[in-house]
Each structure stands twice: as C-alpha cells, then as structure tokens.
Amino acid sequence: MKITLKKLHMENFKKVKDQTIEFGHITKISGQNAVGKTTVEDAFMWCLFNKNSLGDTKFQVRPLDAFGNPIDHVEIKVVTTLDVDGREYELTKVQKQNWVKKRGALEATLQGNDNLYEIDGVPKKEKDYKAFVAEIIDEDLFQLLTNPQAFVNKKWKEQREDLMKMIPGVDNDTVIASNPDVLSELNLALSIHTPEDLQAKVKKALSEYKKKQTEIPARIDEVRKSMTDIDIAELELQKNDLREKIIAAEKAEDDMAEQYEVFQKQTDHVMDLKFKLTDIERNANEENVKEKNRLNGLQMKLESEIEKSNAHLKILYGNKKVIAGTISAYEKKRMETLDEWKKINAENYADDLEYDENDDFCPVCHQKLPDDQIANKHQMFEIAKTERKNKWQEDHDCRLEKTVKEGKHYQSLITSMKEKQESNVWEISEEEKNLRSRKEELENVQKDIARLPDHVDLSDNEEYQQLVSEIAEKEKVLQQMNSGTAMRQQLKIKKNGLKDELAIVEKQIIAADNSDKEERIGQLEAEMREIAQNVANEEKSLYLLEQFMKAKMMILSKMVNEKFGIVHWKLFDKQVNGAVVECCECMVNGVPYSSLNTGHRIVAGLDIIKALSAMHDVTAPVFIDNAEAVNEYNIPAMKGQLILLQVTDDKELKVEREEM
C-alpha cells in the first residue's frame, strides 16, 4: 500500500489562520523557529488521529491572542487530501465550541468542544470516521512509518518484540548445529523441554542443591556434639579372651593339614585340567569375539554417520524452504514492477492547452492588435505548448526506464536464487543417496552380527573331549578319598560358637561406641560430596544453556540485522558473571543511538522506516523534523514521500516541492 499526502488545508489551527499546502514527492518546509513548521505535522496527525506529532492527545489546538489566551468563537478546520494506491480521499475535521446559555443566566458558558467529520464532503459520525481511517492503516504502524524517532522511542522490549516479527523462528536443531561440539549435549534435554523451561528447571535444582550444601555442615556438627566417651575396657578383655580361644581352635584345624594336603593335590590337579579346558574354549572363541567386536564397532560408526546425515538433511530442507520463499518474494516484486511499467506505458499525453483569442486584443483599448504581434503571440503559444509536451514525454520515458531497471534487478536476484536452489536440490539428492547407502551397509552388518554364534561348537575337538573324560575320572576318585572332613567339621562348629560369642561382645562394644555416629558423619560427608558433584553438573548445564541462548541470539541478531542498511541492532548483552541477557539497542557503526548526533539519528530512523515499510508493504509520508541536520547525499533513497521541516533564516513559512 502506498499512502501519499497531496494537500493540507488549515484554518484557525494554532497560529495558522488560513493556509493550504500542496505536497510533492519531496517537500521542504522551512523557516525560522516558531513560524509553524511543526504545526503542519500536528495538523495532519490531529485530522487523522486526534493527536499531535508527539502522539499527545492533550495539546493546544485553538489559536491564542497576543496575551496567550485562547481565541473563542472561531472554528478550527483541517482538510487532508490523501492518495491511497491511486485513489484520492478528502478527510475533513472541524472543531466548534459548544456555548450554552443556561436558564436565568445573562451570558452563555463554554461546555466543551464538538468535533465534526467529513469524508469526500459527506458528513460522518466520529466512530465511522475513525473506522475509515483505521481501514487505511493502523495508527501505531502509521506513527512508526511517518516519524523517524517513533520506533526508537518505544520501550526496548517492545522494539525487540517488533524486530522478532520481522524474521522466522529459529529451532533448537539450528542453534545446536551452529556449535555442535559444545551444544550437542543439550539435544536430549531440549527434545523434552523448551530452553526457557530447562533453564528454570536447572536453576531451581541448583538452588536446592546449594541450600543442602549449607545445611549438611550444621547437621555434621550436630552429630559430633552428640558423640559420647564411654569406658569399654572390660568388654575389650572379654573380646581378647575369645579371640585366643578361636586361635587355638584354628591351630587344631591346622593339625589336619597333612591328610588334607594329599586330598588338596588331587583337587589342584583337577583344577589345572579345568583351566586347560577353559583355555581351549577361550582360544576357540577368540576369533569369534574379535569378529563380533569389529562388526559392533562398524555398526556404531554407521549409526553415527546416519545420524549426522539426517541432521545435515534437516538443515538442507530448511534452506530449501527459505530459498523458495525468497524466490517467491522476488517474483512478487518483479510482477509489481511489471504492473507499474504497464500502467506508465498506458499513459497518454493530454493536450488541453488552448489559445485564448482575447489575447489578440489590446487589454486597454480593446482594439485588435497588429497582425505581426498576433502572429508572435500565436508562435509563443505553440512553443510553450511543444515544451510542455516534451517535458511530459521526458518524464514519462524516465519513469519507464526506472521500472525496467528495477525489473531487471529483481530478475537477476531470482536467477541467482534459482542457482542456489539447484545447488540445494543437488546437495539433498547426494545426501539422500549417501544416507541410503549407509543404511544398506548397516543392515548387512547387523545381519552378519546375528549370524555369529555365542560360543564355538567343540564337539569335534579331540583334545577337548579327552580333557572332559579325564576330569570326570579324577573327580570320581576324589569322592572316594578321606579328607578329614568330619574332624574339621567338629572343629569348625566349635570355632563358629566362639565367633558367635565374640560377635555378641563386639555388638556390646559397638552399642557403647560412637562408631555409628562416625558412620553417620561419613554418610553425611559422602552426601555432601555427591551434592557438590550435582552442583557442578547443574552449573555445567546452566553454562551450556547460556551458550545455547548466546548462539541463538547471534543467529537471531544476524537475521534481524540483514533487514537493515546502516542500522545494527544489539539484541543481547553479556553480564559481569558471564550470563547472556536480552536487550535491544540501536547502533550505527558501533555507536549507540543515544550518542549519535541529530543528523545520524534521522538517517538511522529513515533506515528503520525502510525496513518496517518493506515488512508491512506500506509506504507513508515521512516527516523529518530538524531536517537541516542532514544533507541530501546522506538521506537514504526512500520509496515513500518525504516532508523536510528545516530551520532557516526565512521569517515566513516557505514551501518547496520536488516530484519524482
């Protein structure tokens, strides 16, 4: 949509008694301070939205007398002529004072103001008038598109929210892919929770762990204070006596050693044979295990390559969607340029200039002029007529040439993007081919693993079968030998009885001991070490999430700043503790907007308006206050209308127009 201010008529508006201003593509309104430059913008905004150029609804509209008092009994009138996509509308707003003479009063009193509205000369109710203006354009958007300072004057969170609307969302996989070596650990967690929820969860867990860290030392101190010092000397004497008796029982068991040695040698021989049997089994299965390990390693490698290939394909498909959308946008722009060319090409020169026959007579005596003077007048008329037609044709050809140039530019961009599209299609095809190949190879490896046996069959191994037979015979002989088992059993029963008594005494010692409390202290210390590890784990997760948010902000910043020319947006900041926080600050060549001079602020504001106009596909008249701070060479090319309010030495308001 293209909105152009064609004409503005003011009556009794602030200092203006009666004035009409016609506007061109570029209109310069200049003069000394307080001659009425800002009044023009105030009247325009008041007519449309009942606000001044600063967005205030309460401001002085009525003219003042020499003493600064409002002048009563005059009507305030503003008529705005707008061109909206080639259709002209005349919007009229009139404010009248409502004077009422109450019963019994000698004079009428002012009861407020009444506003009257018209659209194309047709009276309208206030709500219908406002609805009509709102259908043309939203008030908030209109403020942003007409005032270079409007966007940066918004709260930074609102600015940031509007900037985020200019770009598509960024998914977690894209952010992780920007730094996979660091951020890949977050894959599983981010598949379950959003980054914000996960960060909140980690912070909560970290807070709870740190709270426990401060509580456990106090609990340990409490246990230490409850420990007692009890005399257990007598119990220790009983314990030592029982230990001596146990030693004596064990010595009696040793006396059975000789008989047991013979039996043990035979047992050891059987064990040696069993070890040989195990060696044969291990050697036979060694190659089988090696092959299984090799195939398992190959399987893991293929699974990893398949996972990477799938991730790469996801990125390529995302690029495919972005490229298609860009081509569609450029096609739309190219068609709009073609439509504009057709519209201009269809225009024809209208020759409506006719010679006034009254010019053949003397304006004083009304006598017909001599033939040579009449001939000269006719000749001058024809020259003026030809010059007018030639100027129209020159302007017409210039506009055609401009649309052709724009069309070729968009066609060039489309051709470039289609080359990228072909490259993207080829990459997807190659990656899908590689993915199929790896999946087929993985399937074959899994089949090979399934065919491998758990154990090698040794039924045909003669040495193995001989060892099995020899072991069976040796074990049969051992069963018939006397190993002194019965005597050892009696000694064992006696020894176990002594040990049971010793256990009772030791329990009594423990009951009077502080070892349980020491054990509790050990448990608390182990718990404190575990919590410290948990704190470290959560702090690592928090660090990874901060790196994730930083990477995401970098991607978003790049996408946003690609929409602008000279303006760069700082969308995140790093705190002293290393945490990344959201912000929104307008920068030009590394200098914050707040530190720019007036001229650079205006240029930055125009750059923002260009981006917003492109986003919403709307152009509107741009009022540049303090325009004397910028030069024609540093004002960016704008598609919409520019109205420059400049401070000069002129004592009266001066209006100059420039067309396309």
Secondary structure, DSSP 8 states (H G I E B T S, - for coil): -BEEEEEEEEEEETTEEEEEEE--SEEEEEESTTSSHHHHHHHHHHHHHS--TTS-SS---S-B-TTS-B--S--EEEEEEEEETTEEEEEEEEEEEEEE--TT-SS-EEEEEEEEEEETTEEE-HHHHHHHHHHH--HHHHHHHH-TTTTTTS-HHHHHHHHHTTS----HHHHHHHSHHHHGGGHHHHHHS-HHHHHHHHHHHHHHHHHHHHHHHHHHHHHHHH------HHHHHHHHHHHHHHHHHHHHHHTTHHHHHHHHHHHHHHHHHHHHHHHHHHHHHHHHHHHHHHHHHHHHHHHHHHHHHHHHHHHHHHHHHHHHHHHHHHHHHHHHHHHHHHHHHT----------GGGGB-TTT--B--HHHHHHHHHHHHHHHHHHHHHHHHHHHHHHHHHHHHHHHHHHHHHHHHHHHHHHHHHHHHHHHHHHHHHHHHHHHHHHHHHS-SS---TT-HHHHHHHHHHHHHHHHHHHS--SHHHHHHHHHHHHHHHHHHHHHHHHHHHTSSHHHHHHHHHHHHHHHHHHHHHHHHHHHHHHHHHHHHHHHHHHHHHHHTT-SSEEEEEEEE-TTS-EEEEEEEEETTEEGGGS-HHHHHHHHHHHHHHHHHHHT-B--EEETTGGGS-GGGS---SS-EEEEEE-S-SS-EEEEE--
